[in-house]
Amino acid sequence: MEPTLVVIGISLRSAKLALRERFLLTTAQKSEALTTLVRSDAIDEVIVLSNCNRTEFLVWTQDASEAANSVLRYLTRSINLRLVEWSNYYRLVGDAAVSHVLRVASGADAAVFGESEATNSFLASWQQAQRASTTGRFLDALMTKAFTVASRVRQEVGTASNMGTVAEAAVAVCRDSLGDLHQRRVLILGAGQMALAAVREFQNAGAGAITVVNRSWEHAQQLARQCKVKAVHAESLWEQVLRADAVVSAASQRVLLTRQELETVMRERQDRPIVIVDLSVPRTVDPNVRTLAGVFAHDLDDLCAAMDQREQRRTLLPVAERIIAQEASGFRTKLLSESVLSTISAMRERLDLICGQEIEQLREQFGPFTEDQEAALETLSAHISQRISAVLAHQLKQMPGRNELTGALQQLFQLEMSNSKAKAKACD
């Protein structure tokens, strides 16, 4: 079988938020996945990417079908994947997988077109895989290519700075329901980078009053001082919700707003409308709150759908796609060709070693030899090695099944294994 790239995963393009958040992996879980998968059947190299928009497994393999089965077995055993959920996972092979990786790394497949966070997340996943020794020549070459393409897309198309952001989309949905925001109270939950972006955008929109609530009072105060807004203690959360016109959650870890509690608040508000925007993954607002009268609730999927319709994205995406298609064209073939060349080089070194070992045995049995005899033996050894490697190199370059022959020679002469697999086995 031909060595190839396989991408297996779910993303905002293939799965709803409820499924994506179930399979969102922590840094520790990604580390465990790398260690397990690199030891699994048919997987030579692997990278695991997991963020709010996608969870993907990038695999270099000699057997795409068996590699996919290894990923399926891992997800079933470790994360309790149900067979019905497996249908939401896409399985891309070969050139289609390469194009997908370039698209993700460049931000063309992100919620926000061209956003740097998509590239940074990919880079962090690659670095984690390198530290775990689960990448080798193939995936490292692919990642290098991916970031080169990402740079080209930014230079020729643009960046997220002028494409709209999730925080801007949150402001837009609040305006749609509330109209002008100048007299409106906005409550921000959280104190991280997303919360900071939300505060900035609502300030730009002229929101009447902005209040920050966070579990850490110190972090809430830091954000409040930075943006010159008000911070309140987490204990007063529901009091603040009662007064707010819009609530934007950029918090983490646990559900902050439940349907039952919000139902009580809505009765006290006498059904005065409230907009709730959940930017968190996993979600921190019970999705069932949208069934309450007077509640206009939105999650990340809603905002992504809105951003997909932006005219600027629809105009610039085809330009990025053309760049990606150009860069992806022939890349996998070139990568495999380089594998052939490296195999030829490694094979010649192996033959030289074998011939050298045989000559050494001759010396032990029949030596010492004269200087002329030594020269003749060295010449004969080099000639034999050269003739054998030349014939095999010709076959590798000319035969239609050269990739199968390459793999066979690697096994026959024990030429090379993926660095990751070799190191994993060394630890067993």
Residue, then its C-alpha position, 0 to 999 in steps of 0.5 A: m500500500e502507498p504511504t499517505l496522509v490521513v486526517i480524521g476529525i470533526s469541525l464546525r463544518s461537520a459537527k454541531l457544538a454539542l458534539r465538538e465540546r464532548f470531544l474537546l481534548t485537554t493538553a493532558q488528553k492530547s498527550e495521552a492520545l499521542t502516546t497511545l496512537v503512535r503505538s497503534d496499528a498502521i500509525d507511523e506519525v501522528i499530530v492531535l489538534s483540538n480546540c473549540n472549532r475542531t478535534e482532528f488526528l493527522v496521521w502518516t500511515q502505510d495503510a489508511s484503512e487500518a490507521a482509521n480503525s486505530v483512531l476509531r478504537y482509541l476514541t471508542r475506548s478512551i472517550n466513549l465514542r458511539l458508533v452513530e457519532w463516528s458518522n460525523y467524523y470526516r476521513l480525508v486521504g492523500d491529496a484531499a488531506v493535504s489540502h485540508v491541512l493547508r486550509v486549516a493552518s491558513g485560517a481558511d476553514a476557521a470561524v473567523f477567516g484568516e484568524s491567527e488563532a487557528t494557525n497558533s493552535f496548529l503550531a502548538s499541536w505540532q510542537q506538542a507532538q514533536r516533544a512527544s516524538t510522534t512526528g517524523r520526516f513526513l509530518d514535519a515536512l507537511m507542517t513546514k509547508a502548511f505554515t509557509v502557505a499560511s504566511r502566503v495567504r496572509q500576505e496576499v489575502g489579508t488577516a482576521s484584523n479586517m475580517g470580523t471577529v467573534a466578539e464583533a458578531a456578539v455585538a451584532v446579535c445584541r444590536d439585532s435584538l436590542g437596537d441601539l446599545h447606548q442605554r443598555r447594560v452589558l454583563i461580561l462573564g470571564a476575564g480572559q482574552m475572549a472576555l477582553a475582546a468582548v469588552r472592547e467591542f461593546q465599548n466601541a459600540g457605545a454600550g451604556a454600562i459594562t460590568v465584568v464578573n469572574r470567579s477570580w476577583e483579582h482577574a476581574q479587577q485586572l480586566a476592569r482596570q485595563c478597560k475602565v469598566k466595573a468589576v463585581h464579585a461572582e456572588s452577585l452574578w444573578e443580581q447582575v443578570l437581573r439588571a442586564d440587557a445582554v449577557v456575554s459569557a467568555a468563561s470556562q469550565r462549568v455551566l454558570l447560567t442554568r435554565q431553572e435559575l434563569e427562569t426565576v430571574m425572568r419572572e422577576r424581570q417580568d419577561r423583560p427581554i435579555v440577550i445571552v451570548d455564549l462564546s465558551v467551549p464547552r458551553t457555560v450557558d444551558p442551551n435550553v435557556r433559549t426556550l424561555a420567553g424573552v430570552f434570545a440566546h446564541d452560541l458559537d455555532d450561531l455566530c459562526a453561521a453569521m460570520d460565514q455570510r459576511e460579504q468579505r469572507r465570501t469574496l476573499l475565500p475563493v482567492a485563498e482557496r486558489i492559493i491553497a490548491q496551487e500549493a497543495s498540487g503535487f506536494r504529496t507526490k514530491l514528498l513521496s519522491e523524496s522518500v524514494l531518494s532517501t531510501i536509495s541513499a539509506m540503501r547504499e549506506r546499508l549495502d556499504l556496511i554489509c560489504g564492509q562487514e564481509i571484507e572484515q570477515l575475510r581479513e580475519q579468516f585469510g589475512p593479512f592481505t597485501e596492499d594491492q589485495e586490500a585495494a582490490l577488495e575495497t574496489l570490489s566491495a564498492h563495485i558490488s554495492q554500487r551495482i546493486s543499489a543502481v539496479l534497485a534505484h532504477q526500479l524505484k524511480q521507474m516502476p508504477g508501484r515504486n512506493e510499495l517497492t520502497g516500503a518493501l526495501q525499507q523492511l528488507f534492509q531495515l533501512e528506516m522506521s519513523n522516528s516516533k515509532a522507533k522511539a515508542k517501541a524503544c520505551d516498551 
